[in-house]
Amino acid sequence: MSNLTDLPNIGKGIAAKLERIGIPTKEEFLKRDPYQVYEELKLKLDPGLCICALASLVGAKQGIVWHAIMEEVKAEAKKRKI
């Protein structure tokens, strides 16, 4: 199993939050929908989590830097009413 920080956009801070909600590895994260993970993080740990964090999670899942997909993420978040 590999570390969450092996994923793009996932630093020590986000990795620690993911671990606190039961996502301890890269493999576990990649099984999940990043939009649902974001909602869980907001609900359980950090209600003020920003849209950049969501883009970081989506980018980590897709292997893309977060700022390259920001507009796509905003549109999807709006569609999902996040």
N, C-alpha and C positions, 0 to 999 in steps of 0.2 A: 504494500500500500504506500501511496505517496502523500506528501504534504500538500495541504491546501495552497500554500504559498508557491507551489510549482505552477499554479494556474496564472495566466495573465490577469492583472488588475487586483489580485488578492494579496494584500500585505498582511502583516502580523495582526493589525487591528481587526480587519474583517475576518480573518481566519479565527481569531479568538471568539468573535461573536458567533460565527458559524458553529464552532465547537460547542459553545454554550447552548445551542438549540439542537444538538445531537447530530451534527454533520462534521465528523472528525477527520475525514480524508477526502482527497481529490475524487476518488471513485464514488464515494457517497454523494458528494455534491453533484457530480455529473449525471447521476440518476434522477435528480430533482429538477423541477421547473423553476428557473431562477426568479420568475415573477412571484411564485408562491413562497419561495425562500425569503424574498424581500418582504412580503407581507407578514410572514412569521417573525422575521427580525424586528419589524416595526411594532408588531403586537406584543411580543414578549420582552424585547430588550431596549429598543430605541425608537420611540414614536416620532422623533424628529429626523429620522434617516432621510437623506436627500435623494433626489432623482439620479444624481451621479453615482450613488451607491448601487442603485438598481442597474444602471448602465454597466457598472463594474461587474456585477453578477452575471448579467446577460452576456457581456463580452467574455467573461471567464469561461462560460459554457461553450461559446462559439469559437474561442481562441483568438479573439479580436480585442484590440485596445478599446477602452470604454468610450473615448471621445469620438471614435470613428462611427459609432452607432447611436449616438445620443438622440438624434431626431427620430430614428426608427423606434427606439425605446420609449420616447415620449409619446409617440402615436399609439403604440401598443398599450402603454400604461393607461392612456386615456380611454382606449377601447375597452380595457378590462376594468375601468373605473377604480384605478389604484390611486 
